[in-house]
Amino acid sequence: MLRSLLEEVRTGGKSVEAAMEALARLPFEAVGDVAVIDRHRHLRSGIPEVVFGLGKSAEEIAEIVGALAQGGGNVLATRVDEDKAAIVLARVPGARWERSARAVVVEQAPIERVGRGTVLVVSAGTSDGPVADEAVVTLRLYGHDVARVVDVGVAGVHRTLARLEDLRSAEVLIVVAGMEGALPSLVAGLVDRPVIAVPTSVGYGASFGGIAALLGMLTSCAAGVTVVNIDNGFGAAVAAAAINRRRGA
């Protein structure tokens, strides 16, 4: 938003007075009594503020997403179910719902390609798909090329080995798995690139909602595996984006 504002002043599209009025709302802005949005976060961290939809009403999500979209940039809201998404889409022009990722996206600005290479998102089973899809949607919105490898869990390790060329060609890998969470260890033992492990809450009772996979990944015998929280595809994508981002981009 700040860059666009300065460009408008430079080209004469906005007066100094109008720019001053816009700057008065920066670096943060209250959205009624619902939220205080951080308009400078992308300047500090390279990624704008994201709306976490879980625990918020559809009306709250719509109000926050709408306010962020007024800045002219792209907006992401994660963990938005179908019922809430329908209300948000009706209230926010240009918003779309990514069903598999459970995310609302407002894409209104050109996406600059900032990645050095491809981020490969690997999922152990079909049930891990929504978490992997959240990572994919996030990475694409933030300017990174993404590829997928699906259903290559360790119960059929030959499936993983058959994709070895894809695994080794990626710049960064996000590996998503539930149950015992063994797939990231296998993948990390095959590649010389950063591996970000995402435990999911998929599994029967003794998986304890992803805790078994989380502990398995944290105690991986493959050196250097980085682990994010349970079901946190978004967090894995942000970490991968930071690693894959071209310096100065």
N, C-alpha and C positions, 0 to 999 in steps of 0.2 A: 504493500500500500504506500509506504513512504517513498519508494523509488518512483512509482507512478505519479505521485503527487509532485515530486520535484521535476519530473519530465514535463508535466502539464504546465508548471510555472515557466520552465525554460522555453517551451514552445509557444507560450502565450495562451494556452488553452484554459488556464486558470489564473485569476488575479492573485496578487500577493495577499490581499485581504481575505479572499476565499480560502487560500492555503493556510493562513493563520487560524482561521476558524476550524479547519480540519485538524490542524496540529493541536488545537486545544483539547481534542478528544483522544490524543495519544499521550503516553504509551498504553493506557488502558482505558476502558470505558464500561460504565455500569449499564447493565441491561435490566432496567426496572429493578425489582428486588429479587431477581432470579440469579444473576451471575455478574461477575466483573471480568470481562474478556481482556486478554493480554494481546494487544495488537503489535507488540514489538518482539514477540517470542521468536519469529522467524529470523529476525536480525541477530539475535543472540545465539540461537541453536541451529538455524538453517531449516527448521520445520515449524510451521505455524501452529497455533493452538488447535487441539483436536477435542471434539465433544465426546465424552463418555456417556453413552445413552442409558446404560443400565442404572436403574434407580431414579431416573428422571421421567417426568410425565412427557407425553407427546407434545403438549403445549410448551413445556419448558425447552425441549429439544428444538422445536420449531423456532422459538423466539431467539435462542442463542445462535443457531445456525443462520437464521435470517440476518442477525446483527453482524456476524462474522462475514457473511457474503456481501454486505454493503461495502466492505473494504475493497471489493473488486477481485479478490483472490479466490483460489479454490478452497473448498471446505470439506472436511471429513468428520463424520459422526459415527462412532463404532458402537456395537452392541445395541442395535435398534431392531426390534422385532417387527413383524409384518403389520400388526395393527397400529403401532406407533408410526411406522414409516408411512402408512397411507395418509395419516393426518399431517405429517411433516411435508410430504410431497404436495399436498393440497394447499399448503400455506407458504411454501418457499419456492419461488419461480426457478425453474432450471434444475431442481433437485431430482436425483434418481436413487433408487434403492437397489443395492447389490445384494440380491437374495442370499446367495451362498455364503457371502462374507458377513451378512447381517449388518451392512453399513449403508449410511446415506452419504452420497457424494454430490457436491455442487461443483461442477467443472465449468468455469467461466473465463479462465485465463489460459493462454498457451502454456503447455507443460514443457519446460526446458529440460533437455536430456543432460543430466549431471553425472551419470554413472560412468565409471571407468570400464566396467565390464558387465557381465550378466550375473544377477543373483538367482540362484537355483533354489526353488522351494520344493523340498522332498517330503512326502507324507507316507507314513507307514501303512495306513489303511484308509478306506473310503470314509470311515467314521471320523477320521481326523481332518477331513476336508474343510469344514467351516473355519477352523483355526488357520489352516494353510491359506485359504482364500482371503482371510482378513489381511494376512501378510502380503499377498499378491496385490490386492487393491491398494493398500497403503504405498507399496513400493512404486507402482505405476503412477500414482497421483503425484509422487515426489520425484519423478523423472528418472527412474531406473528401469532398465530392461530386465524382464523377469521370464524365467522358464519354469516348467513344472515337471516333476517326476512323481507319479502317484502309485499307491498300492504296492510298495516294495518292502514291506515289513520283513523282519528276520525269520518269520515262520516259513518263508520261501526265499532263502538268501540268494538263490540263483537269479531271482528277479532283480535284486540289487546289483549283483555283479554284471548282469547283462546291460546295465546303464552306466558302466564304469567310465566310458568316454564322456558322457554328459556330466557326470560328477566331477571329473578332472578338468573340464573345460570352463567351469564356473569360477567367477572371481570370489564369491562368497556363497556359502550354503546355509540355508535354514532347514533344519530337519525336525519334523513334527511327528510325535509318536505318543501313543497312550500305552495301556497295558503295563508291561515291565519297562518300557522306554529304552530298549536296547539299540534301536537303529542309529542314533547319533554316534555311539561308540564305534559301530561297524563302519559308518561313513568316514568318520575322522581318521580311522586307521587306513583309509584308502586314498586320501587326498592330502595335498600340502597347502590347502586354503583354509581361511577361517570357517569354523562350523559353529553355528548358533543353534542350540537345542531348545525345542519347545515341548514340554510335557503337556499332554492333554488329559482331560478328566474322563476319557474313554476307558472302559474296562469293567470287569466284574468286581464284586465286593471288596476283595483284598487289595485292589488297586487304590482304594481310599480316595476316590475322586481325583486321581492324578498325583497323589503324594508318592506312591510307589515309583511312578515314572520320574518324578522330580528328583527323588533321592537316588535313583539309579543313574540319572544323568549327572548329578552333582558328584557322584563317586565313580564316574567313568574312568576306565583304565586307559583310555585314549587321551593323550596329553593335549591340553589347550582348548577343550570343548567349553564354550561359553553357554550358560543356561539362563533362560528367563523364566518368569513365573508361569504357573499353570494356565493353559489356554490363551497365553498372551502373544497371539500372532502379531498384533500391532507393535508391541515392544520389540519383538524380534526384527520386524521390518525396519524400525527406526535405528536399531543397532547396525543392521546390515547396510542401511543407507549411509550411515556415518563412515563405515569402513570403505564402502564402494565409491563414495563421492570423490570426484576430481577435486584436487586442491585448487582453491580460487574460484570454483564454480558456485 
